[in-house]
Amino acid sequence: MPQNPSPEDVKKIFDSYYPSNTNIWDGFSEKIEVRKFKKSQIIKEYNQVEKFLNIIIKGSAGLFVWDGNRDICINLLYERSFISDYLSFLNQKPSIIKVEALEDIVLWSISHKDLNELYSRSEAGLRVGKAVSEMLYIQKQQQQIDLLTLSPQDRYLKLIESRPEIFQRTPLKVIASYLGLTAESLSRIRKRINEK
């Protein structure tokens, strides 16, 4: 069984979301479960309850919904990103979101029960939860705004700027789905940009 991270390790990961002294992270490090999944393994299945809030330590994963014919990618996440079916995690009800490893992945996971216990222990714990929730909300809102206001080419360019390694690590059809495109449309956009 992989060893729990130290409070200092937890602080390093969380500092970009909520800088704090190390005392608060003692409780978090005790509750974190290190989980590993192989590429293509399901982390959370469709129509199940999300039991964990996860942060990616190594690897990548995608969130998907099923449209009746195929998986549609609604989020792509890489190292130091929080990843969960957050809707299901918050209300502890099944949802239509699947979480799948796109590469071999290492997660730090904390259960819904343990996280709420940590929140109840201290004001600082609650502030961590608030910071994480706000960050996840901002990311999702920005993604929705981009999908509605940017052209497919501009969405592609923004993704390349923020995640230049994405095409080395993620299948083209998954990236296309995330951008709201077919793989063929994405190939045409890439060709057009490369010819400039």
N, C-alpha and C positions, 0 to 999 in steps of 0.2 A: 504494500500500500504506500503510495507516495507520501512523503512527509509534508505536514502543514507548513506554509510559509511563515517566516518570522514576522513580528510586528514591523520591523524596519522594511522588510520586503513589501508588506502591505502598504506602508506609508509611501514608498516610492511610486507604486502604481496609482494610489489615490490622490497624491499631491496635486496632480494636474486638474482634478475635479474639486478637491476640498483640502487645502493645506491645513495641517493641524499638528499638534505635538504627538509624540509616539504613544502616549498613554491610551488614547482612544483605540489604537490599533491592536492592543493586546487582546481585547475581546473578539475583534474581527478575525485575527489570525487563529484563535482557538476554534472558531466556528467554520472556517473555510475547509471545504472538501476539495482535494485535487482530483479532477476527473480527466481521463484521456479517451479520445475517440479517434478511430481511423478515418481516413478519407472516405466520403460517401456514407458514413454511418449516421443514423438518425440520432440527434441529441434530444429532440422533443417531437413526438409524432402529432399528426393532424388529430383534432378532436380529443386531445388529452389535456390534462391540467399541467401547467408549467409549475414545477415545484422549486425551481432554483433561479436565482439571479446570478449570472455568470460574468466573468471578465476573461477575455482571451489573453493568455500568457504566450502562447505560440500557436501559429496557424491561422485559419480563416474559416468562416461559416456564412451561410446564407439563411434568410428567413423566406419562406415560400407560402403561397396560397394556391389552391387547386381551382382552376376555372371550369372544370368539367372535362377538359381535354389534356391539360398540361399544367406543370408547375409554373407559377409566375413568381419571380424573385422580387420581394418588396424591400429587402435590405441586404447589403454586403458588409461584413465586418471583419476586421483584422486585429493584429496585436494591440493590446491596451484599450480595447473597446468593450463596453458592456454589451452582452448579448443574452436575450431572453425573449420569449413570447411575453412581453411585459404586460399586455392586457390581461392575459390569463393569470400571470403571476400576481397582479394586483387584486383581481376579484376571485382568484382560486376557482375558476370555472373553465371548462374545456373551451378551446377556440379552434378556428379553422387554419391556424398557422402551424407550419412545420419548421423546425430548426435542423439544418443538416450541415455536417462537416464538409467543407470543400477541399480541405487539406487535412493531414493528420493534425490533431488539435489538442492542446492542453488548456483546461479551464480551471479557474478558481471559482468554486460554486458555494453559495450560501443559501440554505433553505429558507422558505417563506417564514416558517416558525422561528428559526434562529435569528433571522434578520429583525423580525418584530420584537423579539426579546431584547436584542441589542438596542433597538430604538427606545425601548421602554426604560432602559438602564440609565440613560443620560441625555441631557440636552444636546451634547455634541453628536451623539449617535443619530438623533433626529435631524440635525443639520446636515450630516452626511447623506441621509436618505433624501432630504429635500434637494441637495445639490445634484445627486444622481438623477432624480426624477425630472428636475428642470433641464438637465443636459439632454436626457433622452427625448423630452418633449421638443426642445429647440431643434435637435437633429431631425426629428420626424417632420416637424412643420416646414423646415427649410427644404427637405426632400420633396414634400408635396408642392411647395411653391415653385421649385425648380421644374417639376414635372408639368405644371400648368402654365408656366410663363416662359420657359426657355425652349428654343428650338432643339430638335434631336441632336444637331451638330454641337450646339452650345452646351447641352447636358454632357455630351461625350467629352468635350474639351475641358469642362470643369472637373469631371471625374479624373481625367489624365493628370490635370494639374494637382489635384489633391492626393491622388494615389498613383503615382507614375509606374509602380511595379505591378499594377493590377493585371495587365495582359500576360505577364509571365506566370501569374499565380492562379488565375481564374478562367474557366472555360468561356469562350466567346459567347456561346448561347446564353449563359447565365448573366454575363454583363449586358448583353442585348436586352434580355428580359427585364433586368433592373432598370435600364434606361427607357423602357417602354417601347422597344423596337424589336423587329425580327433580326435574326443573325445576318440575313442578306442585306438589310438596310444598314446595319452597323458596318458591314464590310464595305459597302458603297461609300459611306461617310469617311471611313478611314482611308480609302483609296483616294478620294477627292482631296482630303487634307494633305496626304503624302505627296500628291502631285503638284501642290502649290509651291 
